[in-house]
């Protein structure tokens, strides 16, 4: 069963859940007026250093 868990974590489902979690965390941080975590931005494919240059 361990091999199945590892394949889910590193496979499509694992990446999909990581992407959804990062999107949720970034959107919550932006709505609260905080800077999102660099790891979440990287997961979404956003450069953390250029995030501050984005204006509303």
DAPEUR-V514484 format. One record per residue. N is the residue number from 1. RES is the residue in three letters. OMEGA is omega in whole degrees, 0 to 359 (999 if undefined). Layout:
# DAPEUR-V514484
n:N res:RES omega:OMEGA
n:N res:RES omega:OMEGA
This chain:
# DAPEUR-V514484
n:1 res:UNK omega:181
n:2 res:UNK omega:179
n:3 res:UNK omega:178
n:4 res:UNK omega:178
n:5 res:UNK omega:180
n:6 res:UNK omega:180
n:7 res:UNK omega:177
n:8 res:UNK omega:181
n:9 res:UNK omega:184
n:10 res:UNK omega:182
n:11 res:UNK omega:185
n:12 res:UNK omega:182
n:13 res:UNK omega:178
n:14 res:UNK omega:179
n:15 res:UNK omega:180
n:16 res:UNK omega:178
n:17 res:UNK omega:177
n:18 res:UNK omega:180
n:19 res:UNK omega:178
n:20 res:UNK omega:178
n:21 res:UNK omega:179
n:22 res:UNK omega:179
n:23 res:UNK omega:178
n:24 res:UNK omega:181
n:25 res:UNK omega:180
n:26 res:UNK omega:181
n:27 res:UNK omega:178
n:28 res:UNK omega:179
n:29 res:UNK omega:181
n:30 res:UNK omega:179
n:31 res:UNK omega:180
n:32 res:UNK omega:179
n:33 res:UNK omega:179
n:34 res:UNK omega:176
n:35 res:UNK omega:179
n:36 res:UNK omega:178
n:37 res:UNK omega:182
n:38 res:UNK omega:180
n:39 res:UNK omega:178
n:40 res:UNK omega:178
n:41 res:UNK omega:179
n:42 res:UNK omega:178
n:43 res:UNK omega:180
n:44 res:UNK omega:179
n:45 res:UNK omega:180
n:46 res:UNK omega:178
n:47 res:UNK omega:183
n:48 res:UNK omega:181
n:49 res:UNK omega:180
n:50 res:UNK omega:180
n:51 res:UNK omega:180
n:52 res:UNK omega:181
n:53 res:UNK omega:180
n:54 res:UNK omega:179
n:55 res:UNK omega:181
n:56 res:UNK omega:999
